[in-house]
Each structure stands twice: as structure tokens, then as C-alpha cells.
Amino acid sequence: MKTGSSRKIEAVQNTCRIIECLRNAGGAGVTEISNELDFAKSAVHGHLMTLCDEGYVVKNGHTYSLSLRFLEISEEVKSEIVDHKIVKEEVMHLAEETGEVVHFGVEEEGRIVYLSKARGEVAVETASRVGSRMPIHSTSLGKAILAELPAERSRQVIKRHELSKKTSQTITDSKRLQENIKKTHQRGYAIDDEENIRGVRCIGVAVSGPDTDVMGALSISGPSKRMTDERMKTELYELIAQAANVIEVNSRYS
């Protein structure tokens, strides 16, 4: 164990790296993991055996894979944040009504994490998936959440990570971002103006919890030609605001 202001247990760190390796590879053997992480085979084998005994990894021949125990954990985590059944229903309903891609996401450690996603009939294909993490400054989900946080909290979240440039449209200046967030708060919805994916625009609306804290946000994404300012201001804002309200009301009584 390392001493100091930040104590870390190396064995736990190594276990986490092995889990990530299995996740990225979709399953792997001892030799493959050993080569990928530059760990001794005996150490890798010991970690895997422990994970198998605890039910977090399953073995099929010489291949190890993450078990469905992680699915159980993820469902429990999601249910602690929001009524996931209601969120999923509203996300699917929005996708059906608009024909576009719809996401629900939350902020964690200065990133946006997708908890739900649905695609409408004319939706563009995106690489996003449930569980993936995205920059908070370049997404409509992130800016919608930031706009509803107390000013100091919003600044703290922004400072956690570099304002990386995803496209030529990405706002990478903190002052400009704060001005954009202020406009978002006044307008009632956030806009990702091709800031995360070139050719794709998004509208995002925050979802508040029973105690007025921000639970997360909803977004609708589509090709720039379809996601016009007029469409977002009228049709899409009305639909996404209604969906957010449904989630908020149900959360108060769940």
C-alpha cells in the first residue's frame, strides 16, 4: 500500500486493469492478458481465480469473461439514480415520436454517462452506447446539466477535465462555455451545434429530482439539416420538456 494523501492498493488497481482488459477484449486467456498488461502469468492467474470465486468472472475452457454479475450491479446502480423503467419508456417514446436518436445521461466525475438510448426510424447511426462516457462540455446533455447546477458547482465540474476539441465547433474556452451555459439556462434547453460529432446537432433538457437536484438530462440528436433552430425551438423542445416532466413527476412518487 502506498502512503500519503492518496492511498492506493496496487493489487486492487491490477484487478481493475484486468477487468478492463476483459471488457475491451470481450474475453481473453491468461497469456493474452499477461502480454497486454505486462503482468506475470502467475499474477494474472491468481487475480482471475479470485474473480471467478467471487462470481465476477466466468471461465470457458482457457478463456475468461466478465460475468452477468456486472449486469445485476449496473441495474442496481441505475435504479439508485433514477426510476430506470420510466426513463427507458420516455426515451423510447421520444425516439418513436421524433424518429431520431434519444439519450438519457447523468454527470459523474465531470463526464456524461449514458444510462439509456433509443433510435427512431430515421435516426443516424452513432457510436454511443449505454455506459459509455462523453465530455460534458461538448454535449447537449452536459450543458443542460451544467446550466441547472449552482454556479460554483458548475465551474468545479468543468475544471475536472480539459476542454478537449472534438470538432471545429467545440467550445474549448472556459469563458465562452460559461456564456453558452448562461444562454442555455435562459433558453431552457441546451444545443450541441456539431460540437461533439460533425454533421450532428442535439437538443438537451435537464431532468430535476424530487429535491430539485439535477438527476440527469434527455437529448435528441439528428443530422444538422433536420435539427434546425426552428424545429428545436418548437416541436422538439415541447416533446423533450414533456418527457422530462414525466420522469420528474414519477420520481417524486417512486
C-alpha positions as CSV (number, residue, x, y, z in Angstrom):
1,M,0.0,0.0,0.0
2,K,1.3,3.5,-0.9
3,T,1.2,6.0,1.9
4,G,0.4,9.7,1.6
5,S,-2.7,11.8,1.0
6,S,-3.9,9.4,-1.6
7,R,-3.7,5.7,-0.5
8,K,-3.9,3.2,-3.2
9,I,-3.7,-0.6,-3.1
10,E,-1.7,-1.9,-6.0
11,A,-3.4,-5.3,-6.1
12,V,-6.8,-3.7,-6.4
13,Q,-5.5,-1.5,-9.2
14,N,-4.2,-4.5,-11.0
15,T,-7.5,-6.3,-10.6
16,C,-9.3,-3.3,-12.1
17,R,-7.0,-3.3,-15.1
18,I,-7.6,-7.0,-15.7
19,I,-11.4,-6.4,-15.6
20,E,-11.0,-3.5,-18.1
21,C,-8.9,-5.8,-20.3
22,L,-11.6,-8.5,-20.3
23,R,-14.2,-5.8,-21.0
24,N,-12.3,-4.4,-24.0
25,A,-11.4,-7.8,-25.4
26,G,-14.7,-9.5,-24.8
27,G,-12.9,-12.3,-23.1
28,A,-9.3,-13.4,-23.0
29,G,-6.8,-16.0,-21.8
30,V,-4.1,-15.7,-19.2
31,T,-1.3,-15.3,-21.8
32,E,-3.2,-12.6,-23.7
33,I,-3.9,-10.6,-20.6
34,S,-0.3,-11.0,-19.4
35,N,1.0,-9.7,-22.7
36,E,-1.4,-6.8,-22.8
37,L,-0.8,-5.6,-19.3
38,D,2.8,-6.8,-18.9
39,F,1.8,-8.8,-15.8
40,A,3.3,-12.1,-14.8
41,K,1.2,-15.0,-15.8
42,S,1.1,-16.3,-12.3
43,A,-0.3,-13.0,-11.0
44,V,-2.9,-12.8,-13.8
45,H,-4.0,-16.4,-13.0
46,G,-4.3,-15.5,-9.3
47,H,-6.5,-12.5,-9.9
48,L,-8.7,-14.4,-12.3
49,M,-9.2,-17.3,-10.0
50,T,-10.2,-14.9,-7.2
51,L,-12.6,-13.1,-9.5
52,C,-14.1,-16.4,-10.6
53,D,-14.6,-17.5,-7.0
54,E,-16.3,-14.2,-6.2
55,G,-18.6,-14.5,-9.2
56,Y,-17.3,-11.6,-11.3
57,V,-15.6,-13.7,-14.0
58,V,-16.5,-16.9,-15.7
59,K,-14.2,-19.4,-17.3
60,N,-14.9,-21.3,-20.6
61,G,-12.0,-23.5,-21.5
62,H,-9.0,-21.3,-21.4
63,T,-11.0,-18.1,-21.9
64,Y,-12.1,-15.8,-19.1
65,S,-15.0,-13.4,-19.5
66,L,-16.9,-10.9,-17.3
67,S,-20.0,-12.5,-15.7
68,L,-23.5,-11.3,-15.7
69,R,-22.9,-10.2,-12.1
70,F,-22.0,-6.8,-13.6
71,L,-25.4,-6.6,-15.2
72,E,-27.0,-7.0,-11.8
73,I,-24.7,-4.3,-10.3
74,S,-25.4,-1.9,-13.1
75,E,-29.2,-2.2,-12.8
76,E,-28.9,-1.6,-9.1
77,V,-26.7,1.5,-9.6
78,K,-29.1,2.9,-12.3
79,S,-32.1,2.4,-10.0
80,E,-30.4,4.3,-7.2
81,I,-30.1,7.3,-9.5
82,V,-33.5,7.4,-11.2
83,D,-36.5,5.2,-11.9
84,H,-34.9,3.5,-14.9
85,K,-38.2,1.9,-16.1
86,I,-39.8,5.3,-16.5
87,V,-36.6,6.7,-18.2
88,K,-36.5,3.9,-20.7
89,E,-40.2,4.3,-21.5
90,E,-39.8,8.0,-22.1
91,V,-36.6,7.6,-24.1
92,M,-38.2,5.0,-26.4
93,H,-41.4,7.2,-26.7
94,L,-39.3,10.2,-27.7
95,A,-37.4,8.2,-30.3
96,E,-40.7,6.9,-31.8
97,E,-42.2,10.4,-31.9
98,T,-39.2,12.2,-33.4
99,G,-37.6,9.4,-35.4
100,E,-34.2,10.5,-34.0
101,V,-31.6,9.2,-31.5
102,V,-32.6,9.9,-27.9
103,H,-30.3,9.6,-24.9
104,F,-30.7,9.9,-21.1
105,G,-27.4,10.6,-19.3
106,V,-26.0,11.7,-15.9
107,E,-22.9,13.5,-14.8
108,E,-20.3,11.5,-12.9
109,E,-16.8,12.8,-12.2
110,G,-17.1,15.6,-14.8
111,R,-18.2,13.3,-17.6
112,I,-21.6,12.4,-19.1
113,V,-22.5,8.7,-18.7
114,Y,-25.3,7.3,-20.9
115,L,-27.9,5.3,-19.0
116,S,-30.4,4.8,-21.8
117,K,-30.6,5.1,-25.6
118,A,-33.2,4.5,-28.3
119,R,-33.2,5.0,-32.1
120,G,-36.1,6.2,-34.1
121,E,-37.0,5.1,-37.7
122,V,-34.8,7.8,-39.5
123,A,-32.1,8.1,-36.8
124,V,-28.5,8.4,-37.8
125,E,-26.1,5.7,-36.5
126,T,-23.9,6.8,-33.6
127,A,-21.2,5.1,-31.7
128,S,-22.8,6.0,-28.4
129,R,-23.9,3.1,-26.1
130,V,-25.3,2.7,-22.7
131,G,-22.4,3.0,-20.1
132,S,-20.1,5.0,-22.4
133,R,-18.7,8.3,-21.2
134,M,-18.6,11.6,-23.1
135,P,-17.2,15.0,-22.5
136,I,-19.5,17.3,-20.6
137,H,-18.6,20.5,-22.4
138,S,-19.4,19.3,-26.0
139,T,-22.7,17.5,-25.4
140,S,-26.2,19.0,-25.0
141,L,-26.7,16.6,-22.1
142,G,-23.7,18.0,-20.3
143,K,-24.5,21.6,-21.0
144,A,-28.1,21.1,-19.9
145,I,-27.0,19.7,-16.6
146,L,-24.3,22.4,-16.1
147,A,-26.9,25.1,-16.7
148,E,-29.0,23.8,-13.7
149,L,-26.2,23.4,-11.3
150,P,-25.2,26.2,-8.8
151,A,-22.6,28.4,-10.5
152,E,-19.7,27.3,-8.3
153,R,-20.6,23.6,-8.7
154,S,-20.8,24.1,-12.4
155,R,-17.3,25.7,-12.5
156,Q,-15.9,22.8,-10.4
157,V,-17.3,20.2,-12.8
158,I,-15.9,22.0,-15.8
159,K,-12.4,22.2,-14.3
160,R,-12.2,18.4,-13.7
161,H,-11.2,17.8,-17.3
162,E,-9.5,19.6,-20.2
163,L,-12.0,21.2,-22.6
164,S,-10.8,18.9,-25.5
165,K,-11.6,19.7,-29.1
166,K,-13.9,17.1,-30.6
167,T,-14.7,19.1,-33.8
168,S,-14.0,22.6,-35.2
169,Q,-17.2,23.7,-33.4
170,T,-16.3,22.5,-29.9
171,I,-16.1,25.3,-27.3
172,T,-12.7,24.9,-25.7
173,D,-12.6,28.3,-23.9
174,S,-14.0,28.3,-20.4
175,K,-15.3,31.8,-20.6
176,R,-17.2,31.1,-23.8
177,L,-18.5,27.9,-22.3
178,Q,-19.8,29.7,-19.2
179,E,-21.6,32.2,-21.5
180,N,-23.1,29.3,-23.5
181,I,-24.3,27.7,-20.3
182,K,-25.9,31.0,-19.2
183,K,-27.8,31.2,-22.5
184,T,-28.8,27.6,-22.0
185,H,-30.3,28.4,-18.6
186,Q,-32.2,31.4,-20.0
187,R,-33.5,29.5,-23.0
188,G,-34.5,26.3,-21.1
189,Y,-32.6,23.9,-23.3
190,A,-29.0,23.2,-24.5
191,I,-27.8,22.9,-28.0
192,D,-24.9,20.8,-29.2
193,D,-24.1,22.6,-32.5
194,E,-22.0,19.9,-34.2
195,E,-19.6,20.2,-31.2
196,N,-19.3,16.5,-30.5
197,I,-19.9,14.9,-33.9
198,R,-19.5,16.8,-37.2
199,G,-22.9,17.0,-39.0
200,V,-25.0,16.1,-35.9
201,R,-26.9,18.6,-33.8
202,C,-28.6,17.9,-30.5
203,I,-31.1,19.5,-28.1
204,G,-30.8,18.7,-24.4
205,V,-33.1,19.3,-21.4
206,A,-32.2,18.7,-17.7
207,V,-34.2,16.4,-15.5
208,S,-34.6,17.5,-11.9
209,G,-35.0,15.2,-8.9
210,P,-37.6,15.3,-6.0
211,D,-35.3,17.6,-4.0
212,T,-34.7,19.9,-7.0
213,D,-31.2,18.4,-7.6
214,V,-30.4,17.6,-11.2
215,M,-30.8,13.9,-11.8
216,G,-29.6,13.9,-15.4
217,A,-30.7,15.1,-18.8
218,L,-32.5,14.0,-22.0
219,S,-31.3,14.7,-25.5
220,I,-32.5,14.3,-29.1
221,S,-29.8,14.0,-31.8
222,G,-30.0,14.1,-35.6
223,P,-28.5,15.4,-38.8
224,S,-27.9,19.1,-38.9
225,K,-30.3,19.5,-41.9
226,R,-33.2,18.1,-39.8
227,M,-32.2,19.6,-36.5
228,T,-32.9,23.2,-37.4
229,D,-33.1,26.0,-34.9
230,E,-36.8,26.3,-35.6
231,R,-37.5,22.6,-35.1
232,M,-35.6,22.5,-31.9
233,K,-37.3,25.7,-30.6
234,T,-40.8,24.5,-31.3
235,E,-41.5,20.8,-31.9
236,L,-38.5,19.1,-30.2
237,Y,-38.4,21.4,-27.2
238,E,-42.1,20.8,-26.4
239,L,-41.7,17.0,-26.7
240,I,-38.5,16.7,-24.7
241,A,-39.7,19.0,-22.0
242,Q,-42.9,16.9,-21.6
243,A,-40.8,13.7,-21.3
244,A,-38.5,15.3,-18.7
245,N,-41.6,16.4,-16.8
246,V,-43.0,12.8,-16.8
247,I,-39.7,11.5,-15.4
248,E,-39.6,14.2,-12.7
249,V,-43.2,13.7,-11.6
250,N,-42.8,9.9,-11.4
251,S,-39.5,10.3,-9.5
252,R,-41.4,12.3,-6.8
253,Y,-43.7,9.4,-6.1
254,S,-41.5,6.4,-6.7
